[in-house]
């Protein structure tokens, strides 16, 4: 448990430097005598020459006071040699305070070194190295506080840039104080130059965010790899550069850290070595996991749901779409406002902070609920308007065909080819978010309304489905659903299952469907024919007009009867 008892300076005032509040003493010292407390307070006023790690006089004073109170003592010192924090622990451990973000930037250390005592002559512990990694400290050192009150050897460690041995840190051999000949500033400056140099050596667009992708899985690895391939496409669609991909297998997901605290330390060091701005998890994090992970990692944390919401925020163009995206963002945010969430406070732009909801990240739960209620009313009003439009179409007696399918399967391209429209199409996931409707003329002076809908994806966020339910309910009026499938994707069968599951969840699985296997030009004719025959579908290429008459004939057969074959291949 972290404890915080602020002890005032001798003149009774809390210190301020450059307008920033300084916590002079951190820890529990209330049980100590007045003279012991005064000795601890005096540590705060000590000064270290900037180039020195620590002076012999201060090291001896720390050891003496530490033995006198039988507790570990520590100080956090900035690069000017000023003591920022004095921390009192117990006989076996010392707990560092929560530190504000300082010196943020690719390859930069925190600008603080941690110097503390050990009472039993032990070297640096695992907790010490964990603090070094998670807090990105300039350096950590442990001073042996001997029983006679003198200072023994000094144990020192610092982080390392990326290296062939994959060592996260360097632990120097123990040395005596009189042997200490280390220019502290030269060391940290050279380390930061190496970190920054490695980042510059990676040729990436500095205007784009840089991400490490993480998958923590409990099942077969091939399933995790398939899911990661889709996550990579989502990240590419969001305009983020991928620096590294990490998998970790666990027997069960950790309820707090997701992957375990040890692995978390590796991510901190890895993100610093690579200059990552964000860590994107393939899993959906619980509010507790997001809070705990973001407290330990200073880069931005984004899960799969937040990434999809970000993409939707980029793509929304219509008023309807913007309202639905904002509603989904706020529903996602609401449970994460229950506790202090430093991940939210760090969302200052970029992935996870775009769209209509970006200004709502720090408002309280009451205002979020009020905004959600307002948006739901607006959606209801827009739903009434759509209902009137549907009534007019129904009165006109025009059949309605809705194009559905997995994202990036070619739905908008098919709409453009059939109706000679110019709906935006791009080789990105969720490139088209707002639905589009066009009239399509068939032979014998027959017409239908054909609609392109938002694409689906595996594990589509429930908040997003809830927000877009009014739009998806447009499908209820459809006489036929064209389920477009990317036949060139190795996961096309999974895509069909995912779409069918979403339709079942929306209670739309009773509507007649025609499987349309798109992108036949990317596979062999034999494979396309076999797949089409086995699933009673039709194969086309939305980019090749000559492949579309067979589709038009199959649709005509499904709607008006007569000629037509339910299994056609071109």
Secondary structure as GFF3:
##gff-version 3
##sequence-region A 1 570
A	DSSP	beta_strand	16	17	.	.	.	ID=ss1
A	DSSP	beta_strand	20	21	.	.	.	ID=ss2
A	DSSP	beta_strand	25	27	.	.	.	ID=ss3
A	DSSP	alpha_helix	34	43	.	.	.	ID=ss4
A	DSSP	alpha_helix	56	69	.	.	.	ID=ss5
A	DSSP	beta_strand	73	78	.	.	.	ID=ss6
A	DSSP	beta_strand	83	88	.	.	.	ID=ss7
A	DSSP	beta_strand	112	118	.	.	.	ID=ss8
A	DSSP	alpha_helix	126	134	.	.	.	ID=ss9
A	DSSP	beta_strand	139	145	.	.	.	ID=ss10
A	DSSP	beta_strand	151	159	.	.	.	ID=ss11
A	DSSP	beta_strand	169	171	.	.	.	ID=ss12
A	DSSP	beta_strand	175	176	.	.	.	ID=ss13
A	DSSP	three_ten_helix	177	179	.	.	.	ID=ss14
A	DSSP	alpha_helix	184	201	.	.	.	ID=ss15
A	DSSP	beta_strand	210	217	.	.	.	ID=ss16
A	DSSP	alpha_helix	221	237	.	.	.	ID=ss17
A	DSSP	beta_strand	241	249	.	.	.	ID=ss18
A	DSSP	alpha_helix	261	274	.	.	.	ID=ss19
A	DSSP	beta_strand	278	281	.	.	.	ID=ss20
A	DSSP	alpha_helix	287	296	.	.	.	ID=ss21
A	DSSP	beta_strand	300	302	.	.	.	ID=ss22
A	DSSP	alpha_helix	304	315	.	.	.	ID=ss23
A	DSSP	alpha_helix	319	334	.	.	.	ID=ss24
A	DSSP	three_ten_helix	335	337	.	.	.	ID=ss25
A	DSSP	alpha_helix	342	345	.	.	.	ID=ss26
A	DSSP	three_ten_helix	356	360	.	.	.	ID=ss27
A	DSSP	alpha_helix	365	396	.	.	.	ID=ss28
A	DSSP	beta_strand	399	405	.	.	.	ID=ss29
A	DSSP	alpha_helix	411	419	.	.	.	ID=ss30
A	DSSP	beta_strand	436	442	.	.	.	ID=ss31
A	DSSP	beta_strand	446	452	.	.	.	ID=ss32
A	DSSP	alpha_helix	462	467	.	.	.	ID=ss33
A	DSSP	alpha_helix	469	472	.	.	.	ID=ss34
A	DSSP	three_ten_helix	473	477	.	.	.	ID=ss35
A	DSSP	beta_strand	480	486	.	.	.	ID=ss36
A	DSSP	alpha_helix	492	505	.	.	.	ID=ss37
A	DSSP	beta_strand	513	518	.	.	.	ID=ss38
A	DSSP	three_ten_helix	520	522	.	.	.	ID=ss39
A	DSSP	alpha_helix	525	535	.	.	.	ID=ss40
A	DSSP	beta_strand	538	539	.	.	.	ID=ss41
A	DSSP	three_ten_helix	545	547	.	.	.	ID=ss42
A	DSSP	alpha_helix	548	560	.	.	.	ID=ss43
A	DSSP	beta_strand	568	569	.	.	.	ID=ss44
###
